[in-house]
Amino acid sequence: MNSVRRLSLVADEIHPRHPGALRIAIATQDMKALNAHFGSAKHFAIYDVMRDGWDFVEAVSFDDVSDETGKHRIEGDDRITPKVNALRGCHLLFCVAIGGPSAAKVVSAKIHPIKVGHPEPIQDVLSRTQKMLKTAPPPWLRKALAQAGIAEKKSFEDED
């Protein structure tokens, strides 16, 4: 049995929800760095990223994770679906690696997986995502924003 724990910040005047924010999930073993494969991640740090900053939203933790051997234990032992369900509402998923079947489930939940390939501090992931939102987002990010119903803000600096 795969136990899931959630620690969520309550939206209030100090921690408001940001409509139109890009919600991202980061696969992590320690809540400090993007340093986990999707299947073996003990935690997912979830943030709302805006053009002018980011806010921590919640941490989702799992007791039963894979050992990164690529082998499945027993038939019917599904550790992926609970993770995908826990990440619903996220637009992007950053992880060190993700297998094909897991990626297919993530994509079908309208979450865009991004393999980073090497560990890096969560702060760096957030900064890079914010920078992409501020500047010209790459095509894959524009597609994710459109699927999420988040309209890109046009720059009005050149208008009179």
URRA-V686930 format. One record per residue. N is the residue number from 0. RES is the residue in one small letter. PHI is phi in whole degrees, -180 to 180 (* if undefined). D_FIRST is the distance of its C-alpha to the first C-alpha in whole Angstrom. Layout:
# URRA-V686930
((N & RES & PHI & D_FIRST) (N & RES & PHI & D_FIRST))
This chain:
# URRA-V686930
((0 & m & * & 0) (1 & n & -100 & 4) (2 & s & -82 & 6) (3 & v & -117 & 10) (4 & r & -121 & 13) (5 & r & -124 & 16) (6 & l & -120 & 20) (7 & s & -119 & 22) (8 & l & -79 & 26) (9 & v & -83 & 28) (10 & a & -72 & 31) (11 & d & -150 & 34) (12 & e & -68 & 37) (13 & i & -83 & 36) (14 & h & -122 & 33) (15 & p & -74 & 34) (16 & r & -79 & 32) (17 & h & -114 & 34) (18 & p & -60 & 35) (19 & g & 86 & 35) (20 & a & -76 & 33) (21 & l & -87 & 31) (22 & r & -93 & 28) (23 & i & -121 & 26) (24 & a & -116 & 23) (25 & i & -123 & 23) (26 & a & -75 & 20) (27 & t & -147 & 21) (28 & q & -98 & 20) (29 & d & -132 & 22) (30 & m & 65 & 23) (31 & k & -117 & 27) (32 & a & -139 & 27) (33 & l & -75 & 25) (34 & n & -149 & 24) (35 & a & -139 & 21) (36 & h & -72 & 20) (37 & f & -54 & 18) (38 & g & -68 & 15) (39 & s & -102 & 15) (40 & a & -66 & 16) (41 & k & -78 & 15) (42 & h & -140 & 17) (43 & f & -128 & 19) (44 & a & -92 & 22) (45 & i & -114 & 23) (46 & y & -130 & 27) (47 & d & -99 & 30) (48 & v & -112 & 33) (49 & m & -119 & 36) (50 & r & -63 & 39) (51 & d & -110 & 40) (52 & g & 157 & 37) (53 & w & -151 & 34) (54 & d & -133 & 31) (55 & f & -68 & 28) (56 & v & -108 & 26) (57 & e & -165 & 22) (58 & a & -117 & 20) (59 & v & -117 & 16) (60 & s & -121 & 14) (61 & f & -128 & 10) (62 & d & -83 & 9) (63 & d & -107 & 7) (64 & v & -124 & 11) (65 & s & -74 & 13) (66 & d & -99 & 16) (67 & e & 66 & 19) (68 & t & -83 & 20) (69 & g & 86 & 20) (70 & k & -97 & 18) (71 & h & -91 & 15) (72 & r & -74 & 13) (73 & i & -114 & 13) (74 & e & -58 & 14) (75 & g & 86 & 11) (76 & d & -87 & 9) (77 & d & -99 & 9) (78 & r & -99 & 9) (79 & i & -86 & 12) (80 & t & -56 & 12) (81 & p & -61 & 10) (82 & k & -69 & 13) (83 & v & -61 & 16) (84 & n & -62 & 15) (85 & a & -68 & 15) (86 & l & -97 & 18) (87 & r & -56 & 20) (88 & g & 100 & 24) (89 & c & -81 & 24) (90 & h & -99 & 27) (91 & l & -129 & 27) (92 & l & -128 & 24) (93 & f & -100 & 25) (94 & c & -150 & 23) (95 & v & -71 & 25) (96 & a & -157 & 24) (97 & i & -153 & 22) (98 & g & -76 & 22) (99 & g & -56 & 23) (100 & p & -61 & 20) (101 & s & -67 & 19) (102 & a & -61 & 22) (103 & a & -62 & 23) (104 & k & -67 & 20) (105 & v & -65 & 21) (106 & v & -63 & 24) (107 & s & -67 & 24) (108 & a & -90 & 22) (109 & k & 65 & 26) (110 & i & -116 & 25) (111 & h & -91 & 27) (112 & p & -79 & 25) (113 & i & -129 & 28) (114 & k & -86 & 27) (115 & v & -91 & 29) (116 & g & 88 & 29) (117 & h & -150 & 30) (118 & p & -65 & 29) (119 & e & -158 & 31) (120 & p & -59 & 31) (121 & i & -56 & 29) (122 & q & -55 & 32) (123 & d & -68 & 34) (124 & v & -62 & 31) (125 & l & -64 & 32) (126 & s & -62 & 36) (127 & r & -65 & 36) (128 & t & -65 & 34) (129 & q & -62 & 37) (130 & k & -62 & 40) (131 & m & -63 & 39) (132 & l & -68 & 39) (133 & k & -73 & 42) (134 & t & -96 & 44) (135 & a & -86 & 44) (136 & p & -62 & 40) (137 & p & -64 & 39) (138 & p & -54 & 39) (139 & w & -65 & 35) (140 & l & -75 & 35) (141 & r & -60 & 38) (142 & k & -64 & 36) (143 & a & -63 & 32) (144 & l & -64 & 35) (145 & a & -65 & 36) (146 & q & -63 & 33) (147 & a & -83 & 32) (148 & g & 76 & 35) (149 & i & -100 & 36) (150 & a & -79 & 40) (151 & e & -73 & 41) (152 & k & -81 & 44) (153 & k & -82 & 47) (154 & s & -82 & 50) (155 & f & -108 & 53) (156 & e & -65 & 54) (157 & d & -86 & 57) (158 & e & -86 & 58) (159 & d & -85 & 61))
